[in-house]
């Protein structure tokens, strides 16, 4: 439920700015972060979302409409930072995620997982740049279309492309 509300955020902003003040719309991401924390989630994702929530609240004092639209940019920058920081403190983020499904990953997989993590850092930075362009130069409709639809298609393409590459790269395991 929380995930769907987050995915719908750009379209809620698109419709809501016609009827509500920006601060009312900023309440949604802030409440989503608080709900995740109330459910006991206390991981790196919640830290990224918490920092993004604080940033949009601070930005709200200077530019409320900009603050409402900045959420996707801040989340992408936060995720890029999180994935990049995992190179310093290891294991890299994609390895952590992979180990949830396969705890005994072979050591030979680590270089590949590092490259995939680096690719995700690049993706999040590019996504933040495009989302930032839509905030600063695009119309509200362009912002909603990119941040509520196109960015998710690109993310799905990235997941799908990585899955296809992994199928080719990963050595066949005996049955």
DRENPA-3360 file (N, C-alpha, C; in nm, 2 decimals, always signed):
BEGIN
1 = XXXXXXXX = +0.08/-0.12/+0.00/+0.00/+0.00/+0.00/+0.09/+0.13/+0.00 ~ +0.19/+0.12/+0.09/+0.28/+0.24/+0.09/+0.35/+0.26/-0.04 ~ +0.39/+0.15/-0.10/+0.46/+0.15/-0.23/+0.38/+0.21/-0.34 ~ +0.25/+0.17/-0.34/+0.16/+0.23/-0.44/+0.14/+0.37/-0.42 ~ +0.13/+0.42/-0.30/+0.11/+0.56/-0.28/+0.24/+0.64/-0.32 ~ +0.35/+0.58/-0.30/+0.48/+0.64/-0.35/+0.49/+0.65/-0.50 ~ +0.44/+0.54/-0.56/+0.44/+0.54/-0.71/+0.34/+0.64/-0.77 ~ +0.23/+0.66/-0.70/+0.13/+0.75/-0.75/+0.16/+0.89/-0.72;
9 = XXXXXXXX = +0.27/+0.92/-0.64/+0.30/+1.06/-0.60/+0.30/+1.16/-0.71 ~ +0.37/+1.14/-0.82/+0.36/+1.24/-0.93/+0.23/+1.27/-0.98 ~ +0.14/+1.17/-0.99/+0.01/+1.20/-1.04/-0.08/+1.27/-0.94 ~ -0.06/+1.23/-0.81/-0.13/+1.30/-0.70/-0.09/+1.45/-0.70 ~ +0.04/+1.48/-0.72/+0.08/+1.62/-0.72/+0.02/+1.69/-0.84 ~ +0.02/+1.62/-0.96/-0.04/+1.68/-1.08/-0.18/+1.72/-1.06 ~ -0.26/+1.63/-1.00/-0.40/+1.67/-0.97/-0.41/+1.76/-0.85 ~ -0.33/+1.73/-0.75/-0.35/+1.80/-0.63/-0.31/+1.95/-0.63;
17 = XXXXXXXX = -0.21/+1.99/-0.71/-0.17/+2.13/-0.71/-0.28/+2.22/-0.76 ~ -0.38/+2.17/-0.83/-0.49/+2.25/-0.87/-0.58/+2.29/-0.76 ~ -0.58/+2.20/-0.65/-0.68/+2.22/-0.54/-0.62/+2.24/-0.41 ~ -0.50/+2.20/-0.39/-0.43/+2.20/-0.25/-0.31/+2.29/-0.25 ~ -0.27/+2.34/-0.14/-0.14/+2.41/-0.13/-0.03/+2.31/-0.13 ~ +0.09/+2.34/-0.18/+0.20/+2.25/-0.19/+0.23/+2.18/-0.06 ~ +0.22/+2.25/+0.05/+0.26/+2.18/+0.18/+0.17/+2.06/+0.21 ~ +0.04/+2.07/+0.17/-0.05/+1.96/+0.19/+0.00/+1.83/+0.11;
25 = XXXXXXXX = +0.05/+1.86/-0.01/+0.11/+1.75/-0.09/+0.24/+1.70/-0.04 ~ +0.32/+1.78/+0.02/+0.44/+1.74/+0.09/+0.42/+1.64/+0.20 ~ +0.30/+1.65/+0.26/+0.27/+1.56/+0.37/+0.27/+1.42/+0.33 ~ +0.24/+1.39/+0.20/+0.23/+1.25/+0.16/+0.37/+1.18/+0.17 ~ +0.48/+1.23/+0.11/+0.60/+1.16/+0.12/+0.65/+1.15/+0.27 ~ +0.63/+1.26/+0.34/+0.67/+1.26/+0.48/+0.59/+1.16/+0.56 ~ +0.46/+1.15/+0.54/+0.38/+1.05/+0.61/+0.42/+0.91/+0.57 ~ +0.46/+0.89/+0.44/+0.50/+0.76/+0.39/+0.63/+0.71/+0.47;
33 = XXXXXXXX = +0.72/+0.81/+0.48/+0.84/+0.78/+0.56/+0.81/+0.74/+0.70 ~ +0.72/+0.82/+0.76/+0.68/+0.79/+0.90/+0.61/+0.66/+0.92 ~ +0.53/+0.63/+0.82/+0.46/+0.50/+0.82/+0.56/+0.38/+0.81 ~ +0.66/+0.39/+0.73/+0.76/+0.29/+0.72/+0.83/+0.27/+0.85 ~ +0.86/+0.38/+0.91/+0.93/+0.38/+1.04/+0.84/+0.32/+1.15 ~ +0.71/+0.35/+1.14/+0.62/+0.30/+1.24/+0.60/+0.15/+1.22 ~ +0.62/+0.10/+1.10/+0.61/-0.05/+1.08/+0.74/-0.12/+1.12 ~ +0.83/-0.05/+1.17/+0.95/-0.11/+1.22/+1.06/-0.12/+1.12;
41 = XXXXXXXX = +1.05/-0.06/+1.00/+1.15/-0.07/+0.90/+1.26/+0.04/+0.94 ~ +1.38/-0.01/+0.95/+1.49/+0.08/+0.99/+1.62/+0.05/+0.91 ~ +1.61/+0.05/+0.78/+1.72/+0.02/+0.70/+1.78/+0.14/+0.63 ~ +1.87/+0.11/+0.54/+1.93/+0.22/+0.46/+1.82/+0.30/+0.37 ~ +1.72/+0.22/+0.32/+1.62/+0.29/+0.24/+1.55/+0.39/+0.32 ~ +1.51/+0.36/+0.45/+1.44/+0.45/+0.53/+1.53/+0.57/+0.56 ~ +1.66/+0.55/+0.57/+1.75/+0.67/+0.60/+1.75/+0.76/+0.48 ~ +1.76/+0.70/+0.36/+1.75/+0.78/+0.23/+1.62/+0.86/+0.23;
49 = XXXXXXXX = +1.51/+0.79/+0.25/+1.38/+0.86/+0.25/+1.36/+0.96/+0.36 ~ +1.42/+0.94/+0.47/+1.41/+1.03/+0.58/+1.49/+1.16/+0.55 ~ +1.61/+1.15/+0.49/+1.69/+1.26/+0.45/+1.61/+1.34/+0.34 ~ +1.55/+1.27/+0.24/+1.48/+1.33/+0.14/+1.36/+1.41/+0.19 ~ +1.29/+1.35/+0.29/+1.18/+1.41/+0.35/+1.22/+1.54/+0.42 ~ +1.33/+1.54/+0.50/+1.38/+1.66/+0.57/+1.42/+1.76/+0.46 ~ +1.48/+1.72/+0.35/+1.52/+1.82/+0.25/+1.40/+1.89/+0.19 ~ +1.29/+1.81/+0.15/+1.18/+1.88/+0.09/+1.11/+1.97/+0.19;
57 = XXXXXXXX = +1.11/+1.93/+0.32/+1.05/+2.02/+0.42/+1.13/+2.15/+0.43 ~ +1.26/+2.14/+0.43/+1.34/+2.26/+0.44/+1.32/+2.34/+0.31 ~ +1.32/+2.28/+0.19/+1.30/+2.35/+0.07/+1.16/+2.42/+0.06 ~ +1.07/+2.36/+0.13/+0.93/+2.41/+0.13/+0.93/+2.56/+0.19 ~ +1.02/+2.59/+0.28/+1.02/+2.73/+0.33/+1.06/+2.83/+0.22 ~ +1.14/+2.79/+0.13/+1.19/+2.89/+0.02/+1.10/+2.88/-0.10 ~ +1.07/+2.76/-0.14/+1.00/+2.74/-0.27/+0.90/+2.62/-0.26 ~ +0.78/+2.64/-0.21/+0.69/+2.52/-0.19/+0.66/+2.44/-0.31;
65 = XXXXXXXX = +0.64/+2.50/-0.43/+0.60/+2.42/-0.55/+0.72/+2.34/-0.59 ~ +0.84/+2.40/-0.58/+0.96/+2.33/-0.62/+0.99/+2.22/-0.52 ~ +0.96/+2.24/-0.40/+0.98/+2.13/-0.30/+0.89/+2.01/-0.33 ~ +0.77/+2.03/-0.37/+0.68/+1.92/-0.40/+0.74/+1.84/-0.52 ~ +0.79/+1.91/-0.61/+0.85/+1.84/-0.73/+0.99/+1.78/-0.71 ~ +1.05/+1.82/-0.60/+1.19/+1.78/-0.58/+1.20/+1.64/-0.53 ~ +1.10/+1.58/-0.47/+1.10/+1.45/-0.41/+1.17/+1.34/-0.50 ~ +1.13/+1.32/-0.62/+1.19/+1.22/-0.70/+1.34/+1.24/-0.72;
73 = XXXXXXXX = +1.38/+1.37/-0.74/+1.52/+1.40/-0.75/+1.60/+1.36/-0.63 ~ +1.55/+1.40/-0.51/+1.62/+1.37/-0.39/+1.62/+1.22/-0.36 ~ +1.52/+1.15/-0.39/+1.52/+1.00/-0.37/+1.63/+0.94/-0.46 ~ +1.63/+0.98/-0.59/+1.73/+0.92/-0.68/+1.87/+0.96/-0.64 ~ +1.90/+1.08/-0.59/+2.03/+1.12/-0.54/+2.06/+1.04/-0.42 ~ +1.96/+1.02/-0.33/+1.99/+0.94/-0.21/+2.02/+0.79/-0.24 ~ +1.95/+0.74/-0.34/+1.98/+0.60/-0.37/+2.12/+0.59/-0.44 ~ +2.15/+0.68/-0.52/+2.29/+0.69/-0.59/+2.39/+0.69/-0.48;
81 = XXXXXXXX = +2.37/+0.77/-0.38/+2.47/+0.79/-0.27/+2.48/+0.66/-0.19 ~ +2.36/+0.60/-0.16/+2.36/+0.47/-0.09/+2.43/+0.36/-0.16 ~ +2.41/+0.35/-0.29/+2.48/+0.24/-0.37/+2.62/+0.27/-0.38 ~ +2.66/+0.40/-0.40/+2.80/+0.44/-0.41/+2.87/+0.42/-0.28 ~ +2.81/+0.45/-0.17/+2.87/+0.43/-0.04/+2.90/+0.29/-0.01 ~ +2.82/+0.20/-0.06/+2.84/+0.06/-0.04/+2.98/+0.01/-0.09 ~ +3.04/+0.08/-0.18/+3.17/+0.05/-0.23/+3.28/+0.07/-0.12 ~ +3.25/+0.17/-0.04/+3.34/+0.20/+0.07/+3.33/+0.11/+0.19;
89 = XXXXXXXX = +3.20/+0.08/+0.22/+3.18/+0.00/+0.34/+3.14/-0.15/+0.32 ~ +3.12/-0.18/+0.19/+3.09/-0.32/+0.15/+3.00/-0.40/+0.24 ~ +2.95/-0.51/+0.19/+2.95/-0.55/+0.05/+2.87/-0.45/-0.03 ~ +2.89/-0.45/-0.16/+2.82/-0.36/-0.25/+2.67/-0.39/-0.24 ~ +2.59/-0.29/-0.27/+2.45/-0.30/-0.25/+2.38/-0.41/-0.33 ~ +2.42/-0.43/-0.45/+2.36/-0.54/-0.53/+2.40/-0.67/-0.47 ~ +2.52/-0.69/-0.42/+2.55/-0.81/-0.35/+2.47/-0.83/-0.23 ~ +2.44/-0.73/-0.15/+2.35/-0.74/-0.03/+2.22/-0.79/-0.08;
97 = XXXXXXXX = +2.16/-0.73/-0.18/+2.03/-0.77/-0.23/+2.03/-0.91/-0.28 ~ +2.14/-0.95/-0.36/+2.15/-1.08/-0.41/+2.15/-1.19/-0.30 ~ +2.22/-1.15/-0.20/+2.24/-1.25/-0.09/+2.11/-1.27/-0.01 ~ +2.01/-1.19/-0.02/+1.88/-1.21/+0.04/+1.82/-1.34/-0.03 ~ +1.84/-1.35/-0.16/+1.78/-1.47/-0.23/+1.87/-1.59/-0.23 ~ +2.00/-1.56/-0.23/+2.10/-1.66/-0.24/+2.22/-1.63/-0.14 ~ +2.20/-1.67/-0.02/+2.30/-1.64/+0.08/+2.45/-1.69/+0.05 ~ +2.46/-1.80/-0.02/+2.59/-1.86/-0.04/+2.64/-1.83/-0.19;
105 = XXXXXXXX = +2.64/-1.70/-0.22/+2.68/-1.66/-0.35/+2.83/-1.70/-0.37 ~ +2.87/-1.75/-0.49/+3.01/-1.78/-0.51/+3.09/-1.66/-0.51 ~ +3.22/-1.67/-0.47/+3.31/-1.55/-0.47/+3.33/-1.50/-0.61 ~ +3.32/-1.58/-0.71/+3.34/-1.53/-0.85/+3.23/-1.43/-0.89 ~ +3.12/-1.43/-0.82/+3.01/-1.34/-0.86/+3.04/-1.19/-0.82 ~ +3.13/-1.17/-0.72/+3.15/-1.04/-0.66/+3.19/-0.93/-0.76 ~ +3.29/-0.96/-0.86/+3.32/-0.85/-0.95/+3.20/-0.81/-1.04 ~ +3.12/-0.91/-1.08/+3.00/-0.88/-1.16/+2.90/-0.79/-1.08;
113 = XXXXXXXX = +2.88/-0.83/-0.95/+2.79/-0.75/-0.86/+2.84/-0.61/-0.84 ~ +2.97/-0.59/-0.84/+3.03/-0.46/-0.82/+3.00/-0.38/-0.95 ~ +3.01/-0.44/-1.07/+2.98/-0.37/-1.19/+2.83/-0.33/-1.20 ~ +2.75/-0.42/-1.16/+2.60/-0.39/-1.16/+2.57/-0.28/-1.06 ~ +2.63/-0.28/-0.94/+2.61/-0.17/-0.85/+2.66/-0.04/-0.91 ~ +2.77/-0.04/-0.98/+2.82/+0.08/-1.04/+2.72/+0.13/-1.15 ~ +2.66/+0.03/-1.22/+2.56/+0.07/-1.33/+2.44/+0.13/-1.26 ~ +2.40/+0.08/-1.14/+2.29/+0.14/-1.07/+2.32/+0.28/-1.02;
121 = XXXXXXXX = +2.44/+0.30/-0.98/+2.48/+0.44/-0.94/+2.46/+0.53/-1.06 ~ +2.51/+0.49/-1.17/+2.50/+0.57/-1.29/+2.35/+0.60/-1.33 ~ +2.27/+0.49/-1.32/+2.13/+0.50/-1.35/+2.06/+0.61/-1.26 ~ +2.09/+0.59/-1.13/+2.02/+0.69/-1.03/+2.07/+0.83/-1.05 ~ +2.20/+0.85/-1.09/+2.24/+0.99/-1.12/+2.18/+1.04/-1.24 ~ +2.17/+0.96/-1.35/+2.11/+1.01/-1.47/+1.96/+1.03/-1.45 ~ +1.89/+0.95/-1.37/+1.75/+0.97/-1.34/+1.73/+1.10/-1.26 ~ +1.82/+1.12/-1.17/+1.81/+1.25/-1.09/+1.83/+1.37/-1.18;
129 = XXXXXXXX = +1.92/+1.36/-1.27/+1.95/+1.47/-1.36/+1.83/+1.50/-1.45 ~ +1.77/+1.39/-1.50/+1.65/+1.41/-1.59/+1.53/+1.46/-1.51 ~ +1.51/+1.40/-1.39/+1.41/+1.45/-1.30/+1.43/+1.59/-1.26 ~ +1.55/+1.63/-1.23/+1.58/+1.77/-1.20/+1.55/+1.86/-1.31 ~ +1.58/+1.82/-1.44/+1.55/+1.90/-1.55/+1.40/+1.92/-1.56 ~ +1.32/+1.82/-1.53/+1.17/+1.84/-1.54/+1.12/+1.93/-1.43 ~ +1.19/+1.93/-1.31/+1.16/+2.02/-1.21/+1.18/+2.17/-1.25 ~ +1.30/+2.19/-1.30/+1.34/+2.33/-1.33/+1.29/+2.38/-1.46;
137 = XXXXXXXX = +1.28/+2.30/-1.56/+1.25/+2.35/-1.69/+1.12/+2.29/-1.76 ~ +1.07/+2.18/-1.71/+0.96/+2.11/-1.76/+0.83/+2.17/-1.71 ~ +0.72/+2.14/-1.78/+0.59/+2.17/-1.72/+0.55/+2.07/-1.62 ~ +0.45/+2.09/-1.54/+0.41/+2.00/-1.44/+0.37/+1.87/-1.50 ~ +0.31/+1.88/-1.62/+0.27/+1.75/-1.69/+0.39/+1.67/-1.73 ~ +0.49/+1.74/-1.78/+0.62/+1.67/-1.82/+0.68/+1.60/-1.70 ~ +0.68/+1.68/-1.59/+0.74/+1.63/-1.46/+0.66/+1.50/-1.42 ~ +0.53/+1.51/-1.42/+0.45/+1.39/-1.38/+0.47/+1.27/-1.47;
145 = XXXXXXXX = +0.47/+1.30/-1.60/+0.49/+1.19/-1.70/+0.63/+1.12/-1.68 ~ +0.73/+1.20/-1.66/+0.87/+1.14/-1.65/+0.88/+1.07/-1.51 ~ +0.84/+1.14/-1.41/+0.87/+1.08/-1.27/+0.76/+0.98/-1.23 ~ +0.65/+0.98/-1.29/+0.55/+0.88/-1.26/+0.53/+0.77/-1.35 ~ +0.60/+0.78/-1.47/+0.58/+0.67/-1.57/+0.71/+0.63/-1.64 ~ +0.78/+0.73/-1.71/+0.90/+0.70/-1.79/+1.01/+0.65/-1.70 ~ +1.03/+0.71/-1.58/+1.14/+0.67/-1.50/+1.12/+0.52/-1.45 ~ +1.00/+0.48/-1.43/+0.97/+0.35/-1.39/+0.99/+0.25/-1.51;
153 = XXXXXXXX = +0.96/+0.29/-1.63/+0.99/+0.21/-1.74/+1.14/+0.19/-1.76 ~ +1.21/+0.30/-1.74/+1.36/+0.29/-1.75/+1.41/+0.20/-1.64 ~ +1.36/+0.21/-1.52/+1.41/+0.12/-1.42/+1.37/-0.03/-1.45 ~ +1.26/-0.05/-1.50/+1.22/-0.19/-1.54/+1.31/-0.24/-1.65 ~ +1.34/-0.15/-1.74/+1.44/-0.19/-1.85/+1.57/-0.23/-1.79 ~ +1.61/-0.15/-1.69/+1.74/-0.17/-1.63/+1.74/-0.31/-1.56 ~ +1.63/-0.34/-1.48/+1.62/-0.46/-1.41/+1.62/-0.58/-1.52 ~ +1.53/-0.56/-1.62/+1.52/-0.67/-1.72/+1.65/-0.69/-1.80;
161 = XXXXXXXX = +1.72/-0.58/-1.83/+1.85/-0.59/-1.90/+1.95/-0.66/-1.82 ~ +1.96/-0.63/-1.69/+2.05/-0.69/-1.60/+2.02/-0.84/-1.59 ~ +1.89/-0.87/-1.58/+1.85/-1.01/-1.56/+1.89/-1.09/-1.69 ~ +1.88/-1.03/-1.81/+1.92/-1.10/-1.93/+2.07/-1.12/-1.93 ~ +2.14/-1.02/-1.90/+2.29/-1.03/-1.89/+2.33/-1.13/-1.79 ~ +2.27/-1.13/-1.68/+2.31/-1.23/-1.57/+2.28/-1.37/-1.62 ~ +2.18/-1.39/-1.69/+2.15/-1.53/-1.75/+2.26/-1.58/-1.84 ~ +2.32/-1.48/-1.91/+2.43/-1.52/-2.00/+2.56/-1.53/-1.93;
169 = XXXXXXX = +2.58/-1.45/-1.83/+2.71/-1.44/-1.77/+2.73/-1.55/-1.66 ~ +2.62/-1.58/-1.59/+2.63/-1.68/-1.48/+2.66/-1.82/-1.54 ~ +2.76/-1.88/-1.48/+2.79/-2.02/-1.52/+2.67/-2.11/-1.49 ~ +2.65/-2.21/-1.58/+2.55/-2.31/-1.55/+2.58/-2.39/-1.43 ~ +2.48/-2.41/-1.34/+2.50/-2.49/-1.23/+2.44/-2.63/-1.25 ~ +2.51/-2.73/-1.19/+2.45/-2.87/-1.21/+2.32/-2.88/-1.15 ~ +2.23/-2.96/-1.21/+2.09/-2.98/-1.16/+2.09/-3.07/-1.04;
% end
